[in-house]
Amino acid sequence: MSESTRRVKTTSTRPKIAVTADGRGVVGHAGARLLADLADATGLSGGFGDALKPLRKRERGHDPGRIAVDLAVMLADGGETITDLAVLRDQPELFGAVASDPTAWRLLSAMDSAALGRLRQARAAARELAWAQAFQTRGGMPASTAAGRPIPGIVLDIDATIVICHSDKQGASPTWKTTFGYHPLLCFLDATGEALAGLLREGRAGSNTTADHIAVLDMALAQLPDPLRHGTDILIRSDSAGASHGFLAYIRSLRGQGVNARFSVGVAVTEPVRDAIIACDERGWVDALGADGELRDSAQVCEITTLLPTGYRDNYPRGTRFIVRRERPHPGAQLTLFDLDAGWRHQATATDTPIGHGSMQFLEVCHRAHARVEDRIRPGKDSGFGRFPSREFAINAAWLELALCGIDLLAWTRHLLCDGYLTRAEPKKLRYRLLHVPARITRTARKIRLRLPATWPWAADLAAAFARLAALPQPAT
């Protein structure tokens, strides 16, 4: 019996290469320098330096504010652990002197609640300057939209997420999704994707905890420049977790402080809501709006405020309106018995936007746009808060704050320094096109030049971003 072996003909269309590790003047992640310089241009680096100055042990050591900025840049660049600081530290000709891993650990462990409070104040000051720079160079920051139309004022989205921990960490506990980890509560600015506030919580933390929602909202409002916080309509959106009566009452109370805040929150379809839906006249249902602003035949909306019992409405702030959306269920939709009987999937919304400030259809589609917060949380987990480095809760809380700072740097990069489709790019796209590009450093005429590859498809975009960065207006000193 003879055996034979099939011969495989190998072909290669790639050029043959010889690999050596002796290159000089070559750097990687060259675009990440854009983030570091933007932190300087917006005053974030200086603000962090002042905020963390009490933690500085000796004058010759690393500036704690600079360490914090380097950590934020590393997280924005896609780093996941403190050891990823080596990407910056091992390229001193590009990033300068970067602290060692033990030094960064010591800084994180020294950050208490007072230090985090000072960091938040520094972030707010940098945000005000960044928005002023955007106004002077771009005419302002973009506005929130729904169904192709602008939403008046500022829109804040509050939502919680589960961050799974694969080891025992302080504060990590079983979650309501039968996983194990943390349950942070976050607030994003809808128009720009900036991460205004975040609260690290135990995994067992409730979804609709009033005190936590109030704390996150207060931190988010403090991030807004004062003229906007007290002179602009602010819409606060949340899913049904934010529909606690105490939280909605607090939002209403903000008007007494000069903050024109309104809410739009999901509402559970309980028995009073189901009875009101059943009592709806079929002529009261109108076609819902789609994301493109066109009417949708398969989805309808109806206001049920007057059909709800007085006792139910009294639990909400005066003037709250209740809007229900029904649509034909798509395959795989999770339906209640009520939905199965009716043949429709129902969702309810509570809002205190008064009559005359948008049609019922527009108010419903405005709330549905809250789903965009998932597009903030998902890449945010790849920008720092998807993995926490320490067993200590306080260190992880500091890590979360720096991750939010890195997300802000990415947002400011898009809206201050980029153009075209890159103003809407998610972090992953920015990293692959701009931040991770290699380059060569040369020195001519006493100048250090960062030479981008001429064949890199987005080299012109990155060069233009550096040029816009250099032209950003600075406050008078």
Salt bridges, closest charged atoms under 4 A:
ASP37 OD1 - ARG33 NE 2.73
ASP70 OD2 - ARG66 NE 3.03
ASP77 OD2 - HIS29 ND1 2.53
ASP77 OD1 - HIS436 NE2 3.22
GLU80 OE1 - ARG387 NH1 3.22
ASP101 OD1 - ARG89 NH2 3.15
ASP157 OD1 - ARG237 NE 2.76
ASP157 OD1 - HIS370 ND1 2.88
ASP190 OD1 - ARG237 NH2 3.37
ASP190 OD2 - ARG372 NH2 2.87
ASP190 OD1 - ARG376 NH2 3.76
GLU194 OE1 - ARG127 NH1 2.67
GLU202 OE1 - ARG204 NH1 2.81
ASP212 OD2 - ARG201 NH1 2.91
ASP226 OD1 - ARG229 NH2 2.93
ASP226 OD1 - HIS230 ND1 2.96
ASP281 OD2 - ARG283 NH2 3.00
GLU282 OE1 - ARG326 NH2 2.89
GLU303 OE1 - ARG321 NH2 2.95
GLU327 OE1 - ARG325 NH2 3.14
GLU327 OE2 - ARG345 NH1 3.60
ASP339 OD1 - HIS346 ND1 2.93
ASP352 OD2 - ARG252 NH2 3.32
ASP352 OD2 - ARG255 NH2 2.66
GLU364 OE1 - ARG325 NH1 3.50
GLU364 OE2 - ARG368 NE 3.12
ASP375 OD1 - ARG378 NH2 3.16
GLU401 OE1 - ARG120 NE 3.20
GLU401 OE2 - ARG123 NH1 2.83
ASP408 OD2 - ARG123 NH2 2.69
ASP408 OD2 - ARG127 NH2 2.89
ASP419 OD2 - ARG468 NH2 3.68
GLU426 OE2 - ARG378 NH2 2.78
